[in-house]
């Protein structure tokens, strides 16, 4: 199995991280990939992360369909600033900070063609 790309920090809290995976062949490709942004569920509890919730299982399928995938980790209710409204603010911050956090990866992504996917 291939190791996932590293997590990138989009905010000052240790849980404000994201991971970007480009579809095969998109790095340096002229045509940009649509973007699927994934938010894991788990009642905002600490035990659930981007790596151990069911939503992670759709990453390979999205990549095969040509999507660039952004998996977002966020402050949960037990984190300082987590819960309402902090968790929602993290979601917005993660999406809005993509160009600054990952400028190289973003050249391969169509940031005007984004779908948000989540579960609970």
N, C-alpha and C positions, 0 to 999 in steps of 0.2 A: 504494500500500500504506500502511496505517496503522502509525504507529510504535508499538512495544509500550510498555506502561506502564513507569515508571521502576523500577529495582531499589531495594529497601529493605534496609537493613542490619539483620540480626537478631543479630549478634554482633560482637566487636571486630576480628576478622580481616577483611581486605579481601575475601576470598572468601566470607564468611558473608553472603550476600545472597539475596534472593528477589524474585520478581515476581508480582503478583496481577493477574489479568485476570478481570473480571466478565462474565457473559454479557450480551448486549445487553438493555437494559431492566431490569436487576436493581438498579441503583443507586437506592436509595430505594424499591424495590419492597417490598411487605408480605411476600411469600413468599420465604424464604431459599433460596439455591441450594445443592445438594450440592457438595462440594469434591473436586477431583482434585488431589493433590499429586504433581508429577512430579520424578523424580530421573534426571538424565542418566547415561549410562554413559561408557565410555572408559578403562577400566582405571585410573581415578583420575589420568590424565595431564593435565598442564596445557593441552594443546592442545584439549581437549574442554570445551565450556561449554554453558550452557543455550541459547545462540544458534546453535551449529553442530553439534548432534548430532541424529540422526533423531527423537528423542522430541519435539522441538519441532514436528514436522509434525502431531502429533495435537491440538495446541491448538485450532485452528479447529473441528475436529469435536466436541471436548468442549464448547466454548462453544455450538455449535449445538444440542447435546443438553441445554443448560441448566446445565452445571457451571460453577462458579467454578474457575479454574485457578491453582494456585500452582506456579511453577517455582523449584526450589531449586538454588542454587549452593552449593558446600561446599568445605572444605579437602581438597585431594587429597594423595596420598602425598608429593609434592615440597614441600608447604607445611608451615611450622612447625605441629606439632600434627595434621597430616593423616595419612591412613592409619589403621590400627587403633590405638586405638578412636576417634580423633578424628573421622573422617568419619562414623561412625555416630552419634556424639554431636551432630554438626552437624545430622543429619537430625532427631533428636528436638528439638533446640533450635529449629530452624526452625518445626516444627509447633507446639510449645508456646508460642512467642513471637508467633504470629500476632495475637492480640488486642492486644498491646502495640505491635507494630510497625505494624499497619495497622488501628487501631480503626474508622475510617470504612468501609473495605472490608468488615470483618468483620461489620458490621451486616447486610450483604446475603448473608452466608454461613452455612450451617448447619454449624457446627463439630462437631456431633454426628453428622454424616453425611459421613464422609471416606473416600476410597479412595486408597491409595498405589499409584503406578505407576512402574516403573523398568525399565531395560534395561541390558545390559552387552554 
